[in-house]
Amino acid sequence: MNNSRIWSIVIFAAAVLIFGLSWIIIGSQAGHNLTDAFLVTVAAFLTLSILSFLYKDNPYYKFAEHLFVGVSAAYWMSVGFWSTFVGNLLPRISPSLCTYFGVPYKGFDIFFFIPLILGVFLLMRLSSKMGWLSRWSLAFIVGTTAGLNLIRYLRSDFISQVSNTFVPLVTDWRGIGPFFSDFSLSITGQFAMSLSNWVIFVGVFCGLIYFFFSKEHKGAFGYASRMGIWVLMITFGASFGYTVMGRVSLLVGRLTFLFHDWLGLVK
Amino acid sequence: MTMRGANRPFCRFGLSFFIILLLPAYLCGQESIAPPSKVVAYDFKYDRGEAVELSWQLSPDDKGNGSISGYEIYRAEDPLDSFISIGFVSAGTSSYRDKSVYKGQSYRYQVATSSDGHLYFSEISAAVVPRMELINWNLLNLFIIGLFLCGSVIFFISHATRGKKLFIRKIAGLEAIDEAIGRATEMGRPILFVPGINDMDDVQTIAGITLLGRVAKVVADYDIRINMPVSRSLVMTTARETIREAYMGAGRPDAYSDDMVNYITDEQFGYVAAVDGIMVRQKPATCFYLGAFFAESLILAETGNSIGAIQIAGTAQPAQLPFFVAACDYTLIGEELFAASAYLSNEPKQLGSLKGQDMGKLLAMIVIILGVLAATVSQMGGGQFFTDIHQFLSNIFTVQN
């Protein structure tokens, strides 16, 4: 028996001992029963198993990973059947099947046969002779997606963005004299508001130039394009910091579970 | 009996005293609240006959001092049925959209001011019948802009198919695709392709799958392994079709296997846990992340980084792009992901489509310059002409519902 195998057995025995003791100790505390204690212990074990990936791939991570994948795949399969097939399709095509599955019948609708037929076509992949039919379903999905999203993105990303960029580069203009006499660095002041509008205009315009593919990015066009990528990178930097803050709060949530719910060290 | 009969005049007197003197005094103590006026109900325009718009003039007592709690909306089917309450809006609100109506049915409305548990009813509105309109004229500007964009795409596609050469600038990340696949060949390791976690109803997934076709063709040419874990069954089906086509195109249909694409799970983090496991166990030389990504982007990219893989990412999710930029070797930013397939394939249809989209960007740039100039000159007192231009452009580029 080599050293690594011995260590594996020792670590496994230690894990069994620690989590077994944890189950018994938590279960014996007032306000807990053995079932609650078991669930908390299993949750702690799985949390630590997933976190062990930070060290390296190991059997505990593999166990947690396979359990997670297996349980979630089965769960989504079940959700798909009960919400889509039983919940949406059957109430529109068959009163007798509705009675069988115990869902309310919502009246016959012939249009619901279209997704049913397309779904059956998808399953035709299992047949070597009829497999080509599944391409019809895929073509329908991809085509309708592209068509519907064209309008959605045209409205939200294109038209709204353009109209929101119609900003005056100088706000609240009362002449050069008042501009200097009333000069203020306040966030609601004329200078800050004008600067903000300049950033919007230059940022959007140079960003558009960066994503313009029909012309080589050279000369003035190239400078504007580089300005565009700078704007993007600054935005990404801000977004990075913001999201990392959110992730830290998720970590705090898991640590709170371990130290409060499981170990009871934090009250 | 005697006693009761003796008391009867006194009781009558007491009751009369209460009704004649005390009740008016009690009622006078209650503050009189005016109901709302000018209640108008009209069909909500450009819908499928599923809404009625209601407006009224606020009660004169609605002064924002808390004396009125709000307005109770009542509706009756016409010919007049009994009125029933269908909604409540807070004080200061003078409109309501009733979305619980049926097309072709006539309705009348009444609005009541609610104050201290008392209701003060308005006049009954004129009857209104919700109707369906076939054309939504509010979206005319959207139609024209869409027509311009689609027209440009069709024009440039026909231009390209006639053999005219269309120029597309270099896209850095795409130049690296062949290099990254070549590296995997030299190292004898597989390629990992992650198409994101969204289904085929997301254009980013479609763009990722389009790029998969190109990657799979090179993979087939070089005879290396490709592994593609997916989180959606439809993506699995489409990806298998795409890779099979690519292998057939490369003249190696026998080398294709369905095992190249595996369904993992729909669950976001279950999928990520599995892909991370695949990465550290198979140690792919190259990882592609092309599609729609969410919180898993950094987890995947960091794991890929830790095993020393060349990583090429592309997504249009603004919140995830920073992580790919930080952790990957090359990143296709937003629109570049959609342009990539045209650039790589060099097909006239795709190039024409990309060129047509560029015309849309050109239009946006021109309109933005005009709009900003008009807004600035108008702000600086440049006259009504510039204000009108600014207003005109704002109207064209505003989409109403």
Interface residues (C-beta under 8 A of the other chain):
Chain A: I50 F53 K56 D57 Y61 K62 A64 E65 F68 V69 V71 S72 A73 Y75 W76 L122 R125 S134 R135 L138 I141 V142 T145 A146 N149 L150 I151 Y153 L154 R155 F158 I159 S160 Q161 V162 S163 T165 F166 V167 P168 L169 V170 T171 D172 W173 F201 V204 F205 L208 I209 F211 F212 F213 S214 K215 E216 H217 L232 M233 T235 F236 G237 S239 F240 T243 R247
Chain B: N141 L142 I145 G146 L149 L166 F167 I168 R169 I171 M200 D201 D202 V203 I206 L234 T237 T238 E241 Y263 I264 T265 D266 E267 F269 G270 Y271 A273 A274 D276 G277 V280 R281 A295 L298 P318 A319 L321 P322 F323 V325 A326 I333 G334 E335 E336 A339 Y343 L354 K355 D358 G360 K361 L362 A364 M365 V367 I368 I369 G371 V372 A374 A375 T376 S378 Q379 M380 G381 H390 L393 S394 F397 T398 V399
